[in-house]
Amino acid sequence: MKRPLEYVSYVLKYIGSQCAQYGNAAAIPDGALALVFGVGALAVLGWALWALVWPDPLKRTALRPYLGMVAYSILSALMTGVGRAGFGK
């Protein structure tokens, strides 16, 4: 972990990259757009956890499989970032 900002940037781009694949047609480069979408996705996830899941234990039980899939995606991004963050943009 010699470059923590590169690591965080890579993880956020990894999370947001599915929504930022425009090639040369976008006004903003794909890397910057993926970073924005990654931050937005984590913000929406935080809001959903706070508004939907936290107050009601029944919803927490019902949404457990979906929260597991979210956790898998985030943990995959974190683990992939460990191996790839130092290799480039």
C-alpha positions in Angstrom: 0.0 0.0 0.0 2.6 2.5 -1.1 0.0 4.6 -3.0 -3.3 4.7 -1.1 -4.9 7.4 -3.3 -4.2 5.3 -6.4 -5.8 2.3 -4.7 -8.9 4.3 -3.7 -9.2 5.8 -7.2 -8.9 2.3 -8.7 -11.6 0.8 -6.5 -14.0 3.6 -7.2 -13.3 3.4 -10.9 -13.8 -0.4 -10.7 -17.2 0.1 -9.1 -18.4 2.8 -11.5 -16.9 1.5 -14.7 -20.0 -0.3 -15.8 -21.9 3.0 -16.2 -19.0 4.9 -17.8 -18.2 3.0 -21.1 -18.8 5.7 -23.7 -15.5 5.5 -25.6 -14.6 8.8 -27.3 -18.2 10.0 -27.4 -18.3 11.4 -23.9 -17.3 15.0 -23.0 -15.5 13.6 -19.9 -12.9 10.9 -20.1 -14.1 7.4 -19.1 -11.7 7.2 -16.1 -13.1 10.4 -14.6 -16.6 9.5 -15.4 -16.2 6.0 -13.8 -14.8 7.7 -10.7 -17.8 9.9 -10.4 -20.2 7.0 -10.9 -18.3 5.0 -8.3 -18.6 7.7 -5.7 -22.3 8.1 -6.6 -22.9 4.4 -6.3 -21.4 4.3 -2.8 -23.4 7.4 -1.8 -26.6 5.8 -3.0 -25.8 2.6 -1.2 -25.1 4.5 2.0 -28.4 6.3 1.7 -30.3 3.1 1.0 -28.7 1.4 4.0 -29.6 4.4 6.2 -33.1 4.9 4.9 -34.4 1.4 4.1 -32.5 -1.2 6.0 -31.3 0.4 9.3 -34.7 1.4 10.9 -36.7 -1.8 10.3 -35.3 -5.3 11.2 -37.9 -7.0 9.0 -36.5 -5.2 5.9 -33.0 -6.1 7.0 -33.9 -9.8 6.9 -35.8 -9.5 3.6 -32.9 -7.6 1.9 -30.1 -9.8 3.2 -29.5 -11.7 -0.1 -29.2 -8.4 -2.0 -26.9 -6.9 0.6 -24.8 -10.0 0.3 -24.5 -9.4 -3.4 -23.5 -5.8 -2.8 -20.9 -6.9 -0.3 -19.5 -9.4 -2.8 -19.1 -6.7 -5.4 -17.4 -4.2 -3.1 -15.1 -6.8 -1.6 -14.2 -8.0 -5.1 -13.3 -4.4 -6.0 -11.2 -4.1 -2.9 -9.3 -7.4 -3.5 -8.8 -6.6 -7.2 -7.5 -3.2 -6.3 -4.8 -4.7 -4.1 -3.3 -6.5 -7.1 -3.8 -4.0 -9.8 -3.8 -0.4 -8.4 -0.1 0.1 -9.1 -0.2 -1.0 -12.8 -1.5 2.2 -14.4 -4.4 4.5 -14.8 
